[in-house]
Amino acid sequence: MKRAKKLLAEGDNSGYLGKHEIEFTNDEIKSTVPQSTSTINWKGITRFIETDQYYFLYNSAASALIIPKFKLQISDAEKAELDKLIKSKVIHPA
């Protein structure tokens, strides 16, 4: 928590905070913010946790792509398809 507070106090964190556009494909996950785009290969996702409100896609023990389900602008059918894709790609779901 101390490190997170320090990071937030250090200046422009718009690459971490704020609106992200996320694209899921069969090969990768693309996360786009106004300043940049980052790509994570599915093989880089080591762990997956799903709660009622979030998806947590871990790419290390201390780092995860956190996706709020309530912010997804997709239909129930698309959500079911996304669930299936994530579960098929992540080797070690939690």
C-alpha positions as CSV (number, residue, x, y, z in Angstrom):
1,M,0.0,0.0,0.0
2,K,2.9,2.3,0.8
3,R,4.3,1.8,-2.7
4,A,0.9,2.5,-4.3
5,K,0.6,5.8,-2.5
6,K,4.1,6.8,-3.5
7,L,3.3,5.9,-7.1
8,L,0.2,8.0,-7.1
9,A,2.0,10.9,-5.5
10,E,4.7,10.9,-8.1
11,G,2.8,12.6,-10.9
12,D,1.1,11.6,-14.1
13,N,-0.4,8.1,-13.7
14,S,-2.9,8.2,-16.5
15,G,-1.3,5.1,-18.0
16,Y,-2.5,3.2,-14.9
17,L,-5.6,5.0,-13.9
18,G,-8.6,6.1,-15.9
19,K,-10.3,4.7,-18.9
20,H,-8.7,1.8,-20.8
21,E,-9.9,0.2,-23.9
22,I,-9.3,-3.6,-23.8
23,E,-9.4,-5.9,-26.8
24,F,-9.4,-9.7,-26.3
25,T,-8.3,-11.8,-29.3
26,N,-7.3,-15.5,-29.5
27,D,-3.6,-14.6,-29.3
28,E,-3.4,-11.6,-26.9
29,I,-5.0,-8.9,-24.8
30,K,-4.5,-5.3,-25.9
31,S,-4.9,-2.5,-23.4
32,T,-5.0,1.0,-24.8
33,V,-4.9,4.3,-23.0
34,P,-4.6,7.7,-24.7
35,Q,-0.8,7.7,-24.5
36,S,0.0,4.1,-25.4
37,T,-1.0,0.5,-26.1
38,S,0.3,-2.5,-24.3
39,T,0.0,-6.1,-25.4
40,I,0.0,-9.2,-23.3
41,N,0.2,-12.6,-24.8
42,W,-2.2,-15.1,-23.3
43,K,0.9,-17.2,-22.4
44,G,1.9,-14.4,-20.1
45,I,-1.2,-14.7,-18.0
46,T,-0.3,-16.9,-15.1
47,R,-3.4,-16.8,-13.0
48,F,-7.1,-15.9,-13.3
49,I,-9.5,-14.9,-10.5
50,E,-13.1,-14.0,-11.1
51,T,-15.4,-12.3,-8.6
52,D,-18.9,-11.1,-9.0
53,Q,-17.6,-7.6,-10.1
54,Y,-14.1,-8.2,-11.5
55,Y,-11.8,-10.3,-13.6
56,F,-8.2,-10.4,-12.3
57,L,-5.7,-11.6,-15.0
58,Y,-2.3,-11.9,-13.4
59,N,0.9,-11.6,-15.4
60,S,3.1,-11.9,-12.3
61,A,2.7,-12.5,-8.6
62,A,2.3,-8.8,-8.0
63,S,0.7,-7.5,-11.2
64,A,-2.7,-8.0,-12.8
65,L,-5.0,-6.6,-15.4
66,I,-8.1,-5.7,-13.3
67,I,-11.2,-5.6,-15.4
68,P,-14.4,-4.2,-13.7
69,K,-17.3,-6.3,-15.2
70,F,-19.7,-3.4,-14.5
71,K,-17.8,-1.2,-16.9
72,L,-17.9,-3.7,-19.8
73,Q,-20.2,-2.5,-22.5
74,I,-21.1,-5.9,-23.8
75,S,-24.2,-8.1,-24.0
76,D,-24.8,-11.2,-21.9
77,A,-23.9,-13.4,-24.9
78,E,-20.7,-11.5,-25.4
79,K,-19.9,-11.8,-21.7
80,A,-20.4,-15.6,-21.9
81,E,-18.1,-15.7,-24.9
82,L,-15.5,-13.6,-23.0
83,D,-15.7,-16.0,-20.0
84,K,-15.2,-18.9,-22.2
85,L,-12.2,-17.3,-24.0
86,I,-10.5,-16.4,-20.7
87,K,-11.0,-19.8,-19.2
88,S,-9.7,-21.5,-22.3
89,K,-6.6,-19.4,-22.5
90,V,-5.4,-19.2,-18.8
91,I,-3.6,-22.3,-17.8
92,H,-3.9,-21.9,-14.0
93,P,-7.2,-20.4,-13.0
94,A,-7.4,-19.8,-9.3
